[in-house]
Amino acid sequence: MTDKALSITQVSKDRGKTRVLDDITLSLAPGQRVALLGHNGAGKSTLIKSILGLTSIHVGTIRIGDATPGSAQARRDTAYLPEAVSFHPALTGREQLTLFAQLSGSRADVPSLLDRVGLGNALDRRIGTYSKGMRQRLGLAQVLLGRPKVALLDEPTSGLDPISRQDLYAIIDELAGQGTAVLIASHALTEVEARTDRIAIMREGRMVADDTLNNLSALAGLPIRLKVRASANPEALAAELGGNRINGASVELLCSPDDKMEALRRIAGLGDAVADVEMTPPKLEDLYRHYAQEEMQ
């Protein structure tokens, strides 16, 4: 028995002469939320299809719990929300979700489930009248059927307005709280930065980063930005601290994490000449650029 909801071990896959997955290793524990990032063509979709058992791998192993992708047990334990979700336009939301529940053997309360994803007022409307965001919500309701061990979400906020995005991540948090491991493939870096436990970054079929945001930041060694606002004389402040003048009244400094405290002591030593200090650590966008940058030719 394994204590991992999803285990991917040294997986490789070739498409013709091109290696599209190259020695990928990734694991998710029950309840973990992991963001899967990478440029288009990095291999994210191929990896997800391999987890679902829709495409074969040539080397390595993938397990959903103890089950092999594509097996009956793996299909029961895995939920999937594609980016381009599609349903029969002639069915109502209630009919479509009821059909999915019957196919999965779930005894879910369909009206309550649709209400939970914000479709309570549209459960008897035909899906052909739904907006893209409403179809995305219906897809999320499908993910919520039963209690999957693993949920694979491919660009789950596509087509959703800001409030709906917040609602979606609240539901993702509920899923994780129930023990579902959630893998989110997304380009919405600001969203996943605050709502996931780990960041995994792929580049050209390889996994180039897999850790918490804080650990990735420390490993990358990217600089911290300090914005120092002068009380009265920005020229004198710039001369004392160096750095770049910005907005006419402030100076921006870059320092390594190890030098942060020394820089703050220097700034504090200037006393009343300093009106304010803002410190900005590297953001996920900075880390993504660092780890996912294309190799030099």
DRENNUBA-910075 format. One record per residue (C-alpha): z, x, y; residue number from 1. Coordinates in steps of 0.2 Angstrom, whole numbers, plus 5000, padded with zeros to 4 digits. Layout:
<recs>
+------+------+------+-----+
|    w |    u |    v |   n |
+------+------+------+-----+
|    Z |    X |    Y | NUM |
...
+------+------+------+-----+
</recs>
This chain:
<recs>
+------+------+------+-----+
|    w |    u |    v |   n |
+------+------+------+-----+
| 5000 | 5000 | 5000 |   1 |
| 4996 | 5006 | 5018 |   2 |
| 5006 | 5003 | 5033 |   3 |
| 4990 | 5004 | 5044 |   4 |
| 4981 | 4988 | 5048 |   5 |
| 4964 | 4998 | 5051 |   6 |
| 4961 | 5015 | 5044 |   7 |
| 4945 | 5025 | 5047 |   8 |
| 4944 | 5042 | 5039 |   9 |
| 4931 | 5055 | 5042 |  10 |
| 4917 | 5042 | 5043 |  11 |
| 4899 | 5048 | 5046 |  12 |
| 4883 | 5038 | 5046 |  13 |
| 4865 | 5044 | 5048 |  14 |
| 4850 | 5033 | 5054 |  15 |
| 4835 | 5043 | 5049 |  16 |
| 4837 | 5061 | 5055 |  17 |
| 4850 | 5055 | 5068 |  18 |
| 4869 | 5056 | 5065 |  19 |
| 4875 | 5040 | 5074 |  20 |
| 4893 | 5042 | 5068 |  21 |
| 4900 | 5060 | 5066 |  22 |
| 4917 | 5063 | 5057 |  23 |
| 4926 | 5048 | 5065 |  24 |
| 4944 | 5046 | 5061 |  25 |
| 4954 | 5032 | 5069 |  26 |
| 4969 | 5021 | 5064 |  27 |
| 4978 | 5006 | 5071 |  28 |
| 4995 | 5000 | 5066 |  29 |
| 5000 | 4982 | 5066 |  30 |
| 5002 | 4976 | 5084 |  31 |
| 4993 | 4990 | 5092 |  32 |
| 4980 | 4987 | 5106 |  33 |
| 4967 | 5001 | 5107 |  34 |
| 4953 | 5002 | 5119 |  35 |
| 4937 | 5009 | 5112 |  36 |
| 4927 | 5017 | 5126 |  37 |
| 4910 | 5026 | 5127 |  38 |
| 4893 | 5026 | 5135 |  39 |
| 4879 | 5014 | 5128 |  40 |
| 4873 | 5023 | 5113 |  41 |
| 4890 | 5032 | 5109 |  42 |
| 4891 | 5023 | 5093 |  43 |
| 4904 | 5010 | 5097 |  44 |
| 4894 | 4995 | 5090 |  45 |
| 4889 | 5005 | 5074 |  46 |
| 4907 | 5008 | 5071 |  47 |
| 4912 | 4990 | 5073 |  48 |
| 4898 | 4984 | 5062 |  49 |
| 4904 | 4997 | 5049 |  50 |
| 4922 | 4990 | 5050 |  51 |
| 4914 | 4972 | 5047 |  52 |
| 4905 | 4978 | 5032 |  53 |
| 4888 | 4974 | 5041 |  54 |
| 4882 | 4992 | 5040 |  55 |
| 4885 | 5005 | 5027 |  56 |
| 4893 | 5022 | 5030 |  57 |
| 4887 | 5038 | 5021 |  58 |
| 4903 | 5048 | 5021 |  59 |
| 4922 | 5044 | 5023 |  60 |
| 4932 | 5028 | 5021 |  61 |
| 4936 | 5012 | 5030 |  62 |
| 4950 | 5000 | 5025 |  63 |
| 4957 | 4984 | 5033 |  64 |
| 4974 | 4985 | 5026 |  65 |
| 4970 | 4990 | 5008 |  66 |
| 4953 | 4980 | 5008 |  67 |
| 4936 | 4987 | 5008 |  68 |
| 4925 | 4981 | 5023 |  69 |
| 4914 | 4966 | 5017 |  70 |
| 4926 | 4961 | 5003 |  71 |
| 4933 | 4944 | 5003 |  72 |
| 4950 | 4950 | 5008 |  73 |
| 4943 | 4960 | 5022 |  74 |
| 4934 | 4945 | 5029 |  75 |
| 4949 | 4935 | 5028 |  76 |
| 4959 | 4948 | 5037 |  77 |
| 4947 | 4952 | 5051 |  78 |
| 4942 | 4942 | 5066 |  79 |
| 4927 | 4947 | 5077 |  80 |
| 4922 | 4942 | 5095 |  81 |
| 4904 | 4949 | 5099 |  82 |
| 4899 | 4952 | 5117 |  83 |
| 4884 | 4940 | 5115 |  84 |
| 4893 | 4925 | 5107 |  85 |
| 4882 | 4911 | 5101 |  86 |
| 4886 | 4894 | 5093 |  87 |
| 4876 | 4879 | 5089 |  88 |
| 4872 | 4870 | 5105 |  89 |
| 4872 | 4852 | 5097 |  90 |
| 4890 | 4854 | 5091 |  91 |
| 4905 | 4850 | 5102 |  92 |
| 4919 | 4863 | 5104 |  93 |
| 4930 | 4853 | 5092 |  94 |
| 4917 | 4852 | 5079 |  95 |
| 4912 | 4870 | 5079 |  96 |
| 4930 | 4876 | 5078 |  97 |
| 4934 | 4863 | 5065 |  98 |
| 4920 | 4870 | 5055 |  99 |
| 4926 | 4888 | 5057 | 100 |
| 4944 | 4883 | 5052 | 101 |
| 4937 | 4874 | 5036 | 102 |
| 4927 | 4890 | 5031 | 103 |
| 4942 | 4901 | 5034 | 104 |
| 4954 | 4890 | 5025 | 105 |
| 4964 | 4888 | 5040 | 106 |
| 4975 | 4873 | 5044 | 107 |
| 4975 | 4876 | 5063 | 108 |
| 4978 | 4863 | 5076 | 109 |
| 4961 | 4863 | 5084 | 110 |
| 4964 | 4853 | 5100 | 111 |
| 4979 | 4864 | 5103 | 112 |
| 4970 | 4880 | 5100 | 113 |
| 4956 | 4874 | 5112 | 114 |
| 4968 | 4870 | 5125 | 115 |
| 4976 | 4887 | 5123 | 116 |
| 4960 | 4895 | 5128 | 117 |
| 4957 | 4883 | 5142 | 118 |
| 4944 | 4872 | 5134 | 119 |
| 4956 | 4857 | 5132 | 120 |
| 4946 | 4846 | 5144 | 121 |
| 4929 | 4851 | 5136 | 122 |
| 4933 | 4850 | 5117 | 123 |
| 4922 | 4835 | 5115 | 124 |
| 4907 | 4841 | 5125 | 125 |
| 4892 | 4849 | 5117 | 126 |
| 4892 | 4868 | 5117 | 127 |
| 4874 | 4867 | 5124 | 128 |
| 4883 | 4862 | 5141 | 129 |
| 4895 | 4876 | 5141 | 130 |
| 4894 | 4890 | 5153 | 131 |
| 4894 | 4908 | 5146 | 132 |
| 4912 | 4910 | 5150 | 133 |
| 4916 | 4894 | 5141 | 134 |
| 4907 | 4900 | 5126 | 135 |
| 4917 | 4916 | 5127 | 136 |
| 4933 | 4906 | 5127 | 137 |
| 4927 | 4897 | 5111 | 138 |
| 4924 | 4913 | 5103 | 139 |
| 4941 | 4919 | 5107 | 140 |
| 4948 | 4902 | 5099 | 141 |
| 4939 | 4907 | 5083 | 142 |
| 4948 | 4924 | 5084 | 143 |
| 4964 | 4915 | 5085 | 144 |
| 4961 | 4905 | 5069 | 145 |
| 4974 | 4910 | 5056 | 146 |
| 4983 | 4927 | 5058 | 147 |
| 4970 | 4941 | 5056 | 148 |
| 4976 | 4959 | 5052 | 149 |
| 4963 | 4966 | 5064 | 150 |
| 4954 | 4958 | 5079 | 151 |
| 4938 | 4967 | 5085 | 152 |
| 4933 | 4962 | 5102 | 153 |
| 4917 | 4968 | 5110 | 154 |
| 4917 | 4966 | 5129 | 155 |
| 4928 | 4951 | 5127 | 156 |
| 4929 | 4948 | 5146 | 157 |
| 4910 | 4946 | 5148 | 158 |
| 4906 | 4931 | 5158 | 159 |
| 4924 | 4927 | 5163 | 160 |
| 4931 | 4925 | 5180 | 161 |
| 4947 | 4935 | 5186 | 162 |
| 4959 | 4921 | 5181 | 163 |
| 4951 | 4919 | 5164 | 164 |
| 4952 | 4938 | 5161 | 165 |
| 4971 | 4938 | 5164 | 166 |
| 4972 | 4923 | 5152 | 167 |
| 4962 | 4932 | 5139 | 168 |
| 4973 | 4948 | 5140 | 169 |
| 4989 | 4937 | 5139 | 170 |
| 4982 | 4930 | 5123 | 171 |
| 4978 | 4947 | 5117 | 172 |
| 4996 | 4952 | 5120 | 173 |
| 5001 | 4937 | 5110 | 174 |
| 4990 | 4942 | 5095 | 175 |
| 4997 | 4960 | 5096 | 176 |
| 5015 | 4952 | 5096 | 177 |
| 5011 | 4943 | 5080 | 178 |
| 5006 | 4959 | 5072 | 179 |
| 4987 | 4959 | 5074 | 180 |
| 4979 | 4976 | 5077 | 181 |
| 4967 | 4974 | 5092 | 182 |
| 4952 | 4985 | 5095 | 183 |
| 4944 | 4982 | 5111 | 184 |
| 4927 | 4989 | 5115 | 185 |
| 4925 | 4988 | 5134 | 186 |
| 4917 | 4995 | 5150 | 187 |
| 4930 | 4987 | 5161 | 188 |
| 4941 | 5002 | 5163 | 189 |
| 4953 | 4995 | 5175 | 190 |
| 4958 | 4981 | 5164 | 191 |
| 4961 | 4991 | 5148 | 192 |
| 4970 | 5004 | 5157 | 193 |
| 4985 | 4993 | 5159 | 194 |
| 4983 | 4982 | 5144 | 195 |
| 4981 | 4994 | 5129 | 196 |
| 4993 | 5006 | 5120 | 197 |
| 4980 | 5019 | 5116 | 198 |
| 4963 | 5025 | 5122 | 199 |
| 4949 | 5031 | 5110 | 200 |
| 4933 | 5038 | 5118 | 201 |
| 4917 | 5041 | 5109 | 202 |
| 4903 | 5052 | 5114 | 203 |
| 4886 | 5054 | 5105 | 204 |
| 4894 | 5048 | 5088 | 205 |
| 4910 | 5058 | 5089 | 206 |
| 4928 | 5053 | 5094 | 207 |
| 4932 | 5065 | 5108 | 208 |
| 4949 | 5058 | 5113 | 209 |
| 4962 | 5047 | 5105 | 210 |
| 4979 | 5046 | 5112 | 211 |
| 4990 | 5037 | 5125 | 212 |
| 4984 | 5037 | 5143 | 213 |
| 4999 | 5049 | 5148 | 214 |
| 4995 | 5061 | 5134 | 215 |
| 4976 | 5061 | 5138 | 216 |
| 4980 | 5064 | 5156 | 217 |
| 4991 | 5079 | 5152 | 218 |
| 4978 | 5086 | 5140 | 219 |
| 4964 | 5085 | 5152 | 220 |
| 4974 | 5094 | 5166 | 221 |
| 4966 | 5084 | 5180 | 222 |
| 4973 | 5086 | 5197 | 223 |
| 4985 | 5074 | 5206 | 224 |
| 4980 | 5068 | 5223 | 225 |
| 4993 | 5069 | 5237 | 226 |
| 4989 | 5060 | 5253 | 227 |
| 5000 | 5066 | 5267 | 228 |
| 5000 | 5056 | 5284 | 229 |
| 5005 | 5065 | 5300 | 230 |
| 5017 | 5058 | 5312 | 231 |
| 5009 | 5064 | 5327 | 232 |
| 4998 | 5080 | 5325 | 233 |
| 4987 | 5079 | 5310 | 234 |
| 4978 | 5096 | 5315 | 235 |
| 4995 | 5105 | 5314 | 236 |
| 4999 | 5097 | 5297 | 237 |
| 4982 | 5102 | 5290 | 238 |
| 4984 | 5119 | 5296 | 239 |
| 5001 | 5120 | 5287 | 240 |
| 4996 | 5112 | 5271 | 241 |
| 4978 | 5116 | 5269 | 242 |
| 4968 | 5102 | 5260 | 243 |
| 4955 | 5090 | 5268 | 244 |
| 4957 | 5079 | 5283 | 245 |
| 4954 | 5061 | 5280 | 246 |
| 4955 | 5045 | 5291 | 247 |
| 4959 | 5056 | 5306 | 248 |
| 4977 | 5055 | 5303 | 249 |
| 4980 | 5061 | 5285 | 250 |
| 4978 | 5077 | 5274 | 251 |
| 4973 | 5076 | 5256 | 252 |
| 4979 | 5089 | 5243 | 253 |
| 4975 | 5092 | 5225 | 254 |
| 4987 | 5099 | 5214 | 255 |
| 4990 | 5102 | 5195 | 256 |
| 5004 | 5092 | 5186 | 257 |
| 5014 | 5108 | 5184 | 258 |
| 5013 | 5111 | 5203 | 259 |
| 5017 | 5093 | 5209 | 260 |
| 5036 | 5096 | 5212 | 261 |
| 5032 | 5112 | 5222 | 262 |
| 5019 | 5103 | 5233 | 263 |
| 5031 | 5089 | 5236 | 264 |
| 5045 | 5101 | 5241 | 265 |
| 5033 | 5110 | 5254 | 266 |
| 5029 | 5093 | 5261 | 267 |
| 5047 | 5088 | 5262 | 268 |
| 5051 | 5104 | 5271 | 269 |
| 5040 | 5098 | 5286 | 270 |
| 5053 | 5085 | 5290 | 271 |
| 5048 | 5073 | 5304 | 272 |
| 5030 | 5080 | 5305 | 273 |
| 5026 | 5069 | 5289 | 274 |
| 5026 | 5050 | 5291 | 275 |
| 5021 | 5046 | 5273 | 276 |
| 5016 | 5053 | 5256 | 277 |
| 5005 | 5044 | 5243 | 278 |
| 5004 | 5052 | 5226 | 279 |
| 4989 | 5046 | 5215 | 280 |
| 4989 | 5052 | 5197 | 281 |
| 4972 | 5053 | 5187 | 282 |
| 4966 | 5035 | 5183 | 283 |
| 4957 | 5030 | 5167 | 284 |
| 4940 | 5031 | 5176 | 285 |
| 4944 | 5050 | 5179 | 286 |
| 4949 | 5053 | 5162 | 287 |
| 4934 | 5044 | 5155 | 288 |
| 4922 | 5054 | 5165 | 289 |
| 4931 | 5070 | 5159 | 290 |
| 4930 | 5066 | 5140 | 291 |
| 4914 | 5056 | 5139 | 292 |
| 4903 | 5067 | 5150 | 293 |
| 4887 | 5072 | 5142 | 294 |
| 4885 | 5089 | 5135 | 295 |
| 4875 | 5101 | 5145 | 296 |
| 4858 | 5104 | 5138 | 297 |
+------+------+------+-----+
</recs>
